[in-house]
């Protein structure tokens, strides 16, 4: 774990190394993924079944790829009442927040008498990728399916791997709660290929969303253009800005909540109090002694974690904007004031009682967020990922006479004579 201070002469070198220190893959998956996608595109169901047998140790016929409605209901019924209530609370909050995002159409007449507008329409079909096996996240089902439902998407097709044929009741319960009825027991790059290109059993979709491993991420990268995607997600990350008036153990746990995701995850504390930073470092070491996922979290903290001491909160904000983190916790006296200085962050969590884990489950805003500094130009998943806009222009002869001559001049300047003629003939000009 790095300890940095902005007062040190080599701070810029150390900070730049921190920015560049993640993301290297041990082996390239580009070619294996390309081969899988090509095979799925060529052989459809047969290829999907072959890869499912190879990677998930599950032999299926094409007729068995889809999980039937009775199985979905019976598996969902196995979920304990308290967990089902938690899912329902989370779903309600997520739905309310995303419903508030829905934009309104534009329709107005400008000063030239030309009617202009913009209409929003939902996508026809969306594919949801949900990790399976040990990494089963019902919260991700809610976060991906509900915004699509709120947007008005009619068809949601979900792919979830079921290694050795084992279904995850909580994942199926979350899907059932969201009204997702089309669910396939398929994972990996082959699932992405099936959703993108279609097979004899799985109809193609218009956009694919949801997290996955390196093969899934690379497959989404390669099918982009054939379909839309949400993003290419990297390892999770959090930056915690905290003053010395916090409980060091709480900050330590918040940092480890990201570190336990993955060995490549990153957790960074930025503080104005050097002694407090040391206490947090000690608290992290203590928590790692009993944390169930200590091996993962310890590797992440050792390789990618950092405690950075700054002179003041203005300096802290500058570093946050350079880091452009996926998650930003602000645990200072006036968190809203600090947040106003932040330009780049996927999601912000303000105040000492609002850890990032609130946003993972029950906050309401989406937890699918830009990683690897892409918050500089990207945003979290929202209703806008499941709708598209169409612009509208309507004019009569009078309106065309006001703006058309300028269009003729510009078309002629670009050497596009048919463009110019299309306008000039309607203006009564000689051809």
Residue pairs with C-beta under 8 A, 6 or more apart in sequence:
1 281
1 284
1 301
1 302
1 305
1 306
1 307
2 14
2 18
2 305
2 306
2 307
3 277
3 281
3 306
3 307
3 309
4 11
4 14
4 15
4 18
4 306
4 307
4 308
4 309
5 11
5 274
5 308
5 309
5 310
6 308
6 309
6 310
6 311
6 315
6 319
7 309
7 311
8 14
15 308
15 319
15 322
18 268
18 306
19 322
19 323
19 373
21 303
21 304
22 234
22 235
22 264
22 266
22 304
22 372
23 234
23 235
23 264
23 372
25 214
29 214
29 215
29 218
30 218
30 222
32 189
32 215
33 189
33 215
33 218
33 219
33 222
34 222
36 47
36 51
36 188
36 189
36 190
36 193
36 215
36 219
37 189
37 192
37 193
37 196
37 197
37 219
37 222
37 223
39 47
39 51
39 193
40 47
40 48
40 51
40 190
40 193
40 194
40 197
40 199
41 193
41 197
44 194
44 198
44 199
44 200
44 201
45 62
45 65
45 199
45 200
45 201
45 202
46 62
47 190
47 193
47 199
48 62
48 65
48 186
48 190
48 191
48 193
48 194
48 199
48 202
49 59
49 60
49 61
49 62
49 65
51 188
51 189
51 190
52 58
52 59
52 60
52 65
52 161
52 185
52 186
52 187
52 190
53 59
53 60
55 161
55 187
55 188
55 190
56 161
56 162
56 163
56 164
56 187
57 163
57 164
58 162
58 163
58 164
58 165
58 185
60 185
62 199
62 200
62 201
63 201
64 185
65 184
65 185
65 186
65 201
65 202
66 182
66 183
66 184
66 185
66 201
67 167
67 172
67 183
67 184
67 185
69 181
71 167
71 172
72 172
72 175
72 176
72 181
72 183
73 176
75 167
75 168
75 169
75 172
75 173
76 169
76 172
76 173
76 176
76 177
78 169
79 87
79 169
79 170
79 173
83 170
83 173
84 173
86 361
86 362
87 138
87 142
87 170
87 173
87 174
87 177
88 177
89 362
90 139
90 142
90 361
90 362
91 142
91 146
91 174
91 177
91 178
93 362
93 363
93 364
94 142
94 143
94 146
94 147
94 364
94 366
95 146
95 149
95 150
96 364
97 364
97 365
98 146
98 147
98 150
98 151
98 366
98 382
98 383
99 150
99 383
101 147
101 150
101 382
101 383
101 384
102 120
102 150
102 151
102 383
103 120
103 384
103 387
105 117
105 118
105 119
105 120
106 116
106 117
106 118
107 115
107 116
107 117
107 392
108 115
108 116
108 117
109 115
109 116
110 116
112 399
112 402
112 403
113 395
113 396
113 398
113 399
113 402
114 393
114 394
114 395
114 399
114 402
114 403
115 392
115 393
115 394
115 395
116 391
116 392
116 393
116 394
117 391
117 392
117 393
117 394
118 389
118 390
118 391
118 392
119 389
119 390
119 392
120 387
120 388
120 389
120 390
121 152
121 387
121 388
121 389
121 390
122 151
122 152
122 153
122 154
122 386
122 387
123 148
123 151
123 153
123 206
123 207
123 228
123 386
123 387
123 388
124 153
124 154
124 155
124 206
125 153
125 154
125 155
125 156
125 157
125 203
125 204
125 205
125 206
126 148
126 153
126 155
126 156
126 157
126 205
126 206
126 207
126 208
126 209
126 386
127 156
127 157
127 158
127 159
127 192
127 195
127 196
127 205
127 207
127 208
127 209
127 210
127 227
128 141
128 144
128 145
128 148
128 156
128 157
128 158
128 159
128 180
128 208
128 209
128 210
129 158
129 159
129 160
129 187
129 191
129 192
129 195
129 208
129 209
129 210
129 211
129 212
129 216
129 220
130 136
130 137
130 140
130 141
130 144
130 158
130 159
130 160
130 171
130 175
130 210
131 137
131 140
131 160
131 161
131 187
131 211
131 212
131 213
132 160
132 161
132 162
132 163
132 168
132 171
132 187
133 161
133 163
133 166
136 168
136 170
136 171
137 171
137 211
138 168
138 170
138 171
138 173
138 174
139 174
139 360
139 361
139 367
140 210
140 211
140 367
140 368
141 158
141 171
141 174
141 175
141 178
141 180
142 174
142 177
142 178
143 366
143 367
143 368
143 381
144 209
144 210
144 230
144 368
144 381
145 156
145 158
145 174
145 175
145 178
145 179
145 180
146 178
147 366
147 381
147 382
147 383
147 385
147 386
148 156
148 209
148 386
149 156
149 178
149 179
150 383
151 383
151 386
151 387
152 386
152 387
153 386
155 182
155 203
155 205
156 178
156 179
156 180
156 182
157 182
157 183
157 184
157 195
157 202
157 203
157 205
158 175
158 180
158 182
158 183
158 184
159 183
159 184
159 186
159 187
159 191
159 192
159 194
159 195
160 168
160 171
160 183
160 184
160 185
160 186
160 187
161 185
161 186
161 187
161 188
161 191
162 168
162 185
162 187
165 185
167 185
172 183
175 183
184 191
184 194
184 201
184 202
186 194
186 202
187 212
187 216
188 212
188 213
188 215
188 216
188 219
189 215
189 216
189 218
189 219
191 216
192 208
192 212
192 216
192 219
192 220
192 223
193 219
193 223
194 202
195 202
195 204
195 205
195 208
195 227
196 204
196 205
196 208
196 223
196 226
196 227
197 204
197 223
197 226
198 204
204 227
205 227
206 227
206 228
207 227
207 228
207 229
207 230
207 385
207 386
208 220
208 223
208 227
208 228
208 229
208 230
209 229
209 230
209 368
209 381
209 385
210 230
210 368
211 233
211 368
212 220
217 232
217 233
220 229
220 232
221 229
221 232
223 229
230 368
230 381
230 385
231 368
231 370
231 371
231 374
231 378
233 368
233 371
234 264
234 371
234 372
235 261
235 262
235 264
235 265
235 266
235 371
235 372
236 258
236 261
236 262
236 265
236 266
236 326
236 327
236 371
237 258
237 265
237 266
237 267
237 268
237 325
237 326
237 327
237 371
237 372
238 254
238 255
238 257
238 258
238 266
238 267
238 268
238 325
238 326
238 327
238 328
238 329
238 356
239 268
239 269
239 270
239 320
239 323
239 325
239 327
239 328
239 329
239 345
240 251
240 254
240 255
240 267
240 268
240 269
240 270
240 328
240 329
240 331
241 270
241 271
241 313
241 316
241 320
241 328
241 329
241 330
241 331
241 332
241 338
242 251
242 269
242 270
242 271
242 276
242 280
242 329
242 331
242 332
243 271
243 272
243 273
243 276
243 331
243 332
243 333
244 271
244 272
244 273
244 275
244 276
245 333
246 276
246 331
246 352
248 276
248 279
248 280
248 282
248 283
249 283
249 286
249 287
250 352
250 355
251 269
251 280
251 283
251 331
252 280
252 283
252 284
252 286
252 287
253 287
254 267
254 329
254 355
254 356
254 357
255 267
255 268
255 269
255 280
255 284
255 301
255 305
256 267
256 284
256 287
256 288
256 291
256 297
256 301
257 355
257 356
257 357
258 265
258 266
258 267
258 300
258 327
258 356
259 265
259 266
259 267
259 296
259 297
259 298
259 300
259 301
259 305
260 291
260 293
260 296
260 297
260 300
261 296
261 300
262 296
262 300
263 296
263 299
263 300
263 303
264 300
264 303
264 304
265 300
265 304
266 300
266 304
266 305
267 300
267 301
267 304
267 305
268 305
268 306
268 307
268 308
268 323
268 325
269 277
269 280
269 306
269 307
269 308
270 308
270 310
270 316
270 319
270 320
271 277
271 280
271 307
271 308
271 309
271 310
271 316
272 309
272 310
272 311
272 312
272 313
272 316
273 309
274 309
277 307
277 308
277 309
278 307
280 307
281 307
284 301
284 305
288 294
288 297
288 298
288 301
291 297
308 319
310 316
310 319
313 332
313 338
313 341
314 341
316 338
317 338
317 341
317 342
320 328
320 342
320 344
320 345
321 342
321 343
321 344
323 344
323 373
324 344
324 345
324 370
324 373
324 374
324 375
324 376
325 345
325 346
325 375
326 345
326 346
326 347
326 369
326 370
326 371
326 375
327 345
327 346
327 347
327 349
327 356
327 359
327 369
328 342
328 345
328 346
328 347
328 348
328 349
329 348
329 349
329 354
329 355
329 356
330 338
330 339
330 348
330 349
330 350
330 351
331 351
331 352
332 338
335 350
335 351
336 350
339 348
339 350
342 348
344 373
344 375
344 376
345 375
346 369
346 370
346 371
346 375
346 378
346 379
346 380
347 356
347 359
347 365
347 367
347 369
347 380
349 355
349 356
349 358
349 359
359 365
359 367
360 367
361 367
365 380
366 380
366 381
366 382
367 380
368 380
368 381
369 375
369 380
369 381
370 378
370 379
370 380
395 403
397 426
400 423
400 426
400 427
401 427
404 423
404 424
404 426
404 427
405 427
407 419
407 420
407 423
408 420
408 423
408 424
408 427
408 429
411 417
411 419
411 420
411 423
412 420
421 431
424 430
424 431
425 431
